[in-house]
Amino acid sequence: MEQTGKFSNGRAALGLLALVILAAAQLGAQLLASLPLMVGAPVWLGNVLAGVLYAALGVAGLLLLCGKGLRVTPEECRLAPVRLRPVWAAGALLCQPGHWQAGSAEDAAAVAAGAVFFFGAGTGIVEEAVFRGVLMTAVERRWNKTAAVLGPSLAFALLHVLGRELSFAGILQLLAAGTAVGVLFSLVAYESGTVWCGAAMHAVWNMVMIGGVLHIGPEPDGYALLNYVLDSASPLVTGGDFGVEASLPSIAVYLGFSALALVRLKRSKAFAHTA
């Protein structure tokens, strides 16, 4: 969707409230989901509730910010309609030289529920709505599309650095990978006209790689249901302190899909104006 109407600095800055909404939605969802656990509900149910509430609270807050704060429609923020495209629905996992090893997660149901509903659907939907929905719209309407792709993508990478004990090299590697995947999700949002294609990609990746279903690294993780143990211990292959998501092969995949998105954008001329 073509954006019209320039934002003032103050109006664009209101987009930063999306980060507050993200944090508040996550905290609120976890607190509310913990209540059933106090009366004996199973952990998997708490994980399901946390994911559903995170997505619901986050999207509701962002829709309110769009309408009352930024004064734009959900369509202008790419939060609507909910639409997926087959080309972005498929994802591929890197199979680097290594071997498979079964994990020993004590509560497989809880791990799977957390992976699918909280780390997958909840986190994927809310983060894409924040960075590729509200923030990208605010930056584009204040400056241009190029800034809208790069600025929120760097902010997305910085968010994942916070609170982690990383070496300097690990921080640089994570910033490069986080910005690269942010650019990918941004281009997918422009190509598809919605945040939901990127949210689906983000969710599937998180479900498998972060939620505990699959761990890829030089050492097995007892929490994961399944491990793929890399034969190489090089940080460039393993992703260093952060994990395989920040590895050079992963960055190459991000850039490859970004190139595909750019080709599709050029064909549709959806990125030609105010770039």
N, C-alpha and C positions, 0 to 999 in steps of 0.2 A: 504494500500500500504506500502510495506517495505521500510523504509528510509535507504539510503546509503550515505556514505561520511560525515566525521566529520567536524563540523564547528569550526573555531577559535573563541576565545572570542570576537574579534572585529566584526566578521561576524554575530555571534549570537546576539550581542548587536544591530545590525541594525534592528532586529525584533521589538525593542521598538518604532521604527518609526511608527509602526502600530497604536499605541495609538495616535500619532500626527495626523495620517490620519483619525482616528475615530472622533477626536474633530473637525478637519478642515471640514470634510464631513458634520457633523451635523450642524456646524455653517453656512457653505456655503449653505446647503439645506434650512435652515430656512430663511436666508437672501433672497435667490432667490424666495422662495415660498411666501415671504411677498410682493413682487412687485405687483402681481395681486390684492392683497387686497387694495393697494393704489388707484386703479382705480375702486373700487366697487365690486370686485369679492367676492363671498360668502366664509365664513370662511372654510366650508367643502372642497372647492376646494383647498384652501391654504394648508390644512392638507394633502390632497391627494398628492399634488405636493411635499410637504416637505418629505413625506415618500418615494416617488419614487426617488426623487433626492438624499436623504440620502443613500439609498441602492445603487443607480447607482454610485455616487461619491465615496462612501466608497469601493465598490468592485473594481472599476476601479483603485483607488489609491493603493489598496492592491495587485492587479495583477501586477501593475508596480513595487511595492516594491519587490515582489517575483522574478520577472524576472530580474530586473536591480540591485537590492540590494543584495538579498540573493542568486540569481542565481539558483533558483529552478523552476520547472514547477508548473502550477496551480494544477496538479494532486498530486504532492508531498506535497503541502500545503493543500490538500483535498478541494480545492475550486472548483474542477471539478472532475468528471462530476456532474451535478445536479441530485441527486438521493434520493428517499425517500423509506423507508421500512415500511410496514404496522404495524409492532410491535411498531415502534416509532411514528407512525402518530397519534395514539390515545392518548388523555390526559384525566385525571380525576381530577375533582375539589373536594376538601374536603368539605363535608357537616357536619360541627360540630354542636353541639346542639345550636339552634337559630331559628330565624324566618325571613321570606322574607318580604321585604318592598320596594315598588316602590319608585324610586328616582324622582327628579323634575328638571332634567337638562333642561335648557331653550332652548338649541340648540342641539337636539338629533342627527341631521345629522352631525354637526361638531364634536361631541363627538365620534360618530361611525366612521367617516372618520379618525380622529386622532388615534383612537384605532387600526383600521385595518392597515392603511398605514404607520403611523409614529412610534407609540409605538410598534406595532406588527411587520409588515413585515420589515420596515426599521431598527429598532433597533435590532430585532432578527437576521437578516441577517448580519448586519455589526459587531455586537458584537461577533457572532460566528465565522465569518471570521477572526476577529482580534485575539481572544483568543484561539479558537480551530483550527484555520487555521495557521496564520503566527507565533504567539508566541509559540504555542505548537510544531510546526515544528522546530523553531529555538532552543528551549530548548532541544528537543529530539536529534537533530543533534549535539548539543554541549555536552550533558550529556547522558541521557537515557529516556526511556518512563515513568518511575515512576516520575522522576523530571518534565517531560513534562505534566503529569496529575496534579501534586500538585502545581507546581510553578504558571502557568497561572491561576489556579483555585483560589489561594489565591489573586493574582493580581486582578482577576475579582471581588472578594468580597471587596477588598480595594477600587476599583473604585466606588462601590455603597455606601461606607461610606463617600466619599468626598462630602463636601457641605451640609451635613445633620446635623441637631441639634439633636444629640442622647445622651442619658445617657451612662455611661460606660458599664452598663449591656446591653443596647441596641446595643452598638458597638460590644460587644462580641457575642451577639446573632446573629447579622447580619453577622459577620465574619464567624461564624460556618455555618449558612445557606447558605451564598454565596459561601463558599468553597465547601460545600456538593453538591450544584446544579452544580457548576463548574466541579467537579469531574464526576458527572453524564453526563453532556454534553461532557466531554472529552472521557469518556468510550464509549459513543454512537458514537462519531466521529471515534474512533479506530474500533469499531465493524462494522460500516457501510462503513468505508473507505471514508467518506465525511462529511463536516460540515453541509450539508443541512438537515439531519435528526434532528440534534440538533437545527438548525435554525428554523425548523418548530415547534418543541416543544416550544422553546423559544418564537417564535412569537405568537403562540396561547395563551400561558400563559400571555404574555404582553397585547395582545388584550383584554382579558377578565378581568384580575386582575389589570392592571396598567392603561390602556387606558381610564377608566371611564365607561366601560360597566357594570362591576360588582364590588362592594365594599364589602369586608368581614371585619367586625370589631365590636367592642362593641357598636359603635355609628353609625347611618346612615350618609352617605355623600351625600349632596344635589347635588353635581356635577355628581354623578354616575347615570346611567340609572336604575340600580337595586341594591338593598342592601340586604345582608344577615347579619342580626344583631345577633352577638354571645351572648348567654346567660351568658357566662363566661367572666370576665374581667381580668383573670390571664394573665400576659405577656407571659407565656409559651404557652398559647392557642391562644392569639391574635397576637403574634409576637412583642409585645411591641411597641417601638417608630417607627419601620420601617413598620410593618404591618404583615398580616397573612403569607406572603411569608417566614418570619423568625420564624414562630411558630414551636414548637416541632412536631406537626402532619405533617407539611409540610416537615420538615427535615427527618422524618421517611419515607415519600413518596420518597424523593430524594434517600435515602439510599436503599430503596426497589428496585427502578428501577436501581440503580447502581449495586446491586447484580444480577439482571437479565442480565444486560449488561456484567458483569464479567463471568457469566455462559456461555453466548453466545460466549464470547471471548475465553474462555478455550476450548470450543467445536471446534472453528475455528482455535485455536492456533495463532490468529492474534496478541496477546500481548506477545507471548513467547520470542521473540528475543529482546535483548538489554533492557530488562525490569529493 
